[in-house]
Amino acid sequence: MGAGLIGREHAALLRANPRVELVGIADVSEAAQAVADEFGVRFFTDMREMLDQMRPDGAIIALPNALHVEAALACVERMVPCLVEKPIADSLDAAMRLVAAVEEAGVPVLIGHQRRYSPDIAKARQVVRDGTLGRLVAINAMWMTDKPAAYFDAAWRRLPGGGPLLINLIHDIDCLRFICGDIDEVMAFTSNAVRSFEVEDTASVSVRFTGGALGTLLMSDAAVSPFNWDTAAGQALYFPHQPENSYHLAGTKAALSVPCMDLWRHETEAGHWQHPLVRQHITLDGSRAYENQLNHFVDVIEGKAKPLISARDGAMTLATVLAIARAGREGRTVAVSEMLT
């Protein structure tokens, strides 16, 4: 559902995977007919009609944010498992409506935070959970890049619900939740000074994790920079790979940089700041995040696995980002729990 930028990429991934067969594309745009023709599948302008006629085993929802819940509910009503591109919804009310429907019906819904399937993110989570870093103390994350003017020809990207907090930083928030645990409180400054759109183009954020660690995030889609996971990890579908680090995790025993995966620690446990650090590179398996995500979705459809990020989990990531947006608007510390009451 949806034949835009990411929808076309999903279609290509489906066509390349021997475990699945792409059978239909639904999109209200006439231009999407050409995409369906390119992939040799049936084209529908009504997603419900596609679901009713094709009766698919699963569906991928790659529509604008505001349409995610409507499309997912259409799948849930027909007992069709679905993968919903992030964010789960453009509002928390809508997200929780979907969560309630999913949990009542028992239909698996997977939220498309694809970075969780990247080997660097999975390994970082393991390193933290194994205690290799000791007690986690501080986290720094960056996501900065320069989007071209043509990117904003799509009006929804310039309007509330479509800014880089919900389009981009939400990925980093989800990664940090996945690696480091839930976030309790946030503070933020946001700015739209570069483009003067209704949505932000830059934000600086401070967070407190449930486990006590503190974190900072710096985000901008109007700044030239290699410091973003999309290009740094080499996992993005349509960006050049430029090796760098976008996350730094520091604990009482060691520090880890991601995605280059260098682990820094002292030679002995008695070491401290006046002693040299030893760098150890962690080798990854070379797998691809989007391919891993699709294979996991197939496992979910076949009943072999539960969603790595459920609708409720996706709603918590959304709640955290919306808390950041509120903190920026109101100039105060916001507890994520406020968003859930």
N, C-alpha and C positions, 0 to 999 in steps of 0.2 A: 504494500500500500504506500504509494508515493514514488514518483519516478524522477525526483530531483537529484541533487549531487550525491547524497549518501544512498538514496534509493537505487541509483544506477550501479553504485559500487556493490551493494548487497546482491543485486541481480548477477553481477559478474562473479561474485564469490559463490553464489548458488550454482551457477552454470559450471564452475570449475570443480565442484565437490561431488564425487561419485556417490555419496550417500543420499543425495537429494535430487529432486527434479523441480525446476521452476515451471509452474503451470499457468500463472496469470499475473497481470499487473493492473492495479486500479489507480487512477489519477484523474482529477477533473480537467487537467490541462490537455488541450488537443495535441500539443507537442509530444505528450507522453505516448501517443499512438506509435510514433517512430521508434521509441525505446522498446515497446512491446514487439514491434516488427523485427527490430534488430535481434532480439532474443528468441524470436519465433514462438511467442506465447500469446494467449488470448488477452485482449485489452478490454477493460471495463471503466466506465466513468463513475460507477457506483460500487463502493467497496462491499456493501451488503449483498448486492447482486452477485459479485464475484464469489463471496463466501458461500452463498446458497447454491450457485451453479457448479462451482468447482469442488466444493466440500473438501478443502485441503486438510492435510495433517497438521499444518502449522502456518502461521502468517508472520511476516516481518512488517512492522509499522514504521515507516520513514517519512511521516508527514510533518508539517509545521507543528511546533510545540502545542498550540492551542487545540489541535485535533487528536492528540495522542489518546486521551481518555475515551472519546467517542468511538474511535476505531477499536481500542482494546475491549471496550464493553461489547461491541458488536461481535468480537471473537469469543468473549467469555459466554455470552448468551447462546452461542452455537457450540460451546465446549471445544473451541479450537485454541490450542496453546499458541501464545504469541510472544515475539520478541519486540519490545517497544523501545525505539531509539530514545536516548536520554534527551531532556529530563522526562520523568514519568508523566509530568503534566506542567502546565504553565501556572497553576495555583495549587496550594496545598489542599483546599477544599475538594478540588477535582481529583487530586491524587488519592485522598482518603476515600472518596466515593468508589474509586477503582479498587483500592485495597479491600474495602468491605465486600465488593462484588466478587473479587477473586477468592477471598477466603471463605465466602459462603458457598460458592460454586465448586471450589476445589480444582479449578482449572489453572495449570501452571502458566504464569506470566513472568517473563524474564526481562529485566530492564537493561538496555544496551550500553552500559558503562564498560566498553570493550577493554579498557586498560587493565581491568582485573585479570584478564586472560593473558596479558603480556608477561613473559618469563621474568623480567626485571621487577615488576610489581609483585608478582607471586613470591619471588625469592626474598624481596625486601620484607614482606609480611612474615615469611618463615624466619628470617634473621632476627626480627623483633620478637616474635613469639618464642623462639628458642632461647632468648636471653643473651644472645651474643653481644648485644650492645649494653648489657646491664640494664639498669633502670633508665627508661627513656626520659630524657630531660628537655630537649629542645629540637624543634623542627623548623626548617626554612624551605619554602617552595616558591618557585617563580614560573609564571606563564606570560611571556611578552613576545609579541610579534606585530608585524605591520600589515593589516588587511588592506587590499586595494579598494578604491572608491566603488568599483563595479560590484563588489560583494554586497553593498548596501542598496543595490537596485531593488532587491526584495524588501518591500516596505516593512514586513514583520520584524526584520532584523534591526530596524531603527526605533521600534516601539516597545513599550513595557511588555515584558515577557519574552523578549528576543535579544536582549543585550548580552555582552560577553560574560557576565556573571552566570547567566543561565545556559549560555551556549558553550562556554569554554571553561571558566573556573570551576564549574560544577564537576568536571572530570577530576580536577586536582583535589577538590574536597572529597570526592568519592574515594580516590586513591588513598588519601590520608586517613579517612575513616577505616578503610580496608586494612591498611598497614598498621596504624597506630591506635585505633579504637575510636569510639564516638567522641564528638565535640560537644561540650556543655555550654560554653559561652563564647561570644564573638564581639569584637569591636572593629570598626572600619571607617575609612575615609574613601569616598567615591567622587569621581570627577567626570564631567563631559566636556571639558574645556577645549579639547582638540577639534571635535566635530559638532558640538552643540546639539546632538540628538537628544531625544527624551531619555535615552538610556545612557549609562556610563560608558566611557571608553578606558578608564583607568581606575584601579582600586588598590588600596593597601589595607591589609587585614591582619588582626591579631586574634588568636584563638586559644582557648584552654580546653585540653582534652580531659575526658573523664578520669583517666589514669593520673592526671596531675601535670603532664608535660605541657609546655607552652609552645606555640608556633606562630610564625609569620608567613604571610603570602603576599606577593606583589604581582599584580596582573595589569596588562594593558594590551589592547589590540591596535594601538596607534604608535608603537615604538619598535624600531629596528632592533632585533635581538635574536641570538641563538638559544636563549634561555627559556625554552618551552619543551615540554615532553614530546610533543608531536614530531618535531624535527630531531630532537636530541636522541630519542630512542630508536629512530629508524623504523618505527612501526606504522607510521601514518600512510594512508593509501595514496595520497597525491601531494606530498611534500618531500623535498630533498632531505637526505639524512646528513645532519651536521652534528657530529658527536660533541656532546657537552653534558653538563649535569643540570637538572632542574629541581631536584630534591636533595636536601642534606638532613640526615637524622643523626642526632648525637645523644649518647647515653653515658652512664657512669663508667663503662668499660671500653667502649669503642664508638666510632662514628662510621656512617655509611653514606656514600654519594650514589645517587640514582639518576640516570640509567647506566652510567659508566661502570657502576658496581665495584667501586674501590672501598675496601674496609680498612680503616685506620685504627691502630691500637698500639699500646706500649709493649715492649718485649716481655715485661713481667707485670704482674698485678700490682707491684709496688711502685710502678712508674708514675710520673706526674708531669706537669707542664715543662719542667726543666730537662726532661729526658726526651730523646728522639722518638718519633712514631714510626712504626713499620706499616707499610702499605701492602695489602693482599688483594689481588684482583679475583673477583668471583666470576667464574665462567658460567654462562647461561646455555640453554639448549638450542637457541636459534629459532624457536618456533614463532609463528606469527599470531598476533593478538586476534585479528578479525577471523582468521581461519579457526583458531582455538575456540572463539566464541560461537561460531556456527556449529562446530562439532559438538560443543556442549549443548547447544539448543537442540540438536538432533537427539542427543542422549536424553534430554528433558522430555521431548516429544515421545520417545520410545519408553519412557518410564524408568530409565536407567540412572537418572540423576535428578536432584532437586535444583532449582535455579540458584546459581551462585549469587545473584542479586535479585531478590524477590521484589514484588511490588511494595511491600512494607519497607524493606531496606532502601529501595529507591526513593520512597517518600521521605525517609529520614535524611538522605542526602539533599533532597530538594528543600526540606525544612531548614537545614543548616545554611544553604545558600540564601534562602529568603530571609533568614535571620541576619545574614551579612548585609543584604540590601536594606533591611530595616535599620540596622546599626548605622549605615552610611547616611540614610535619610534623617534619622533622629539624633545623631551625634551622641550615642550612649552605648553602654554595654547591653547586649541582648542575649538572654538565655534561649537556647534552642527550644527548651520546653515551652516558652511563651508561644511559639508558633503552633504548638500542638493542642492548646487549650481552646 
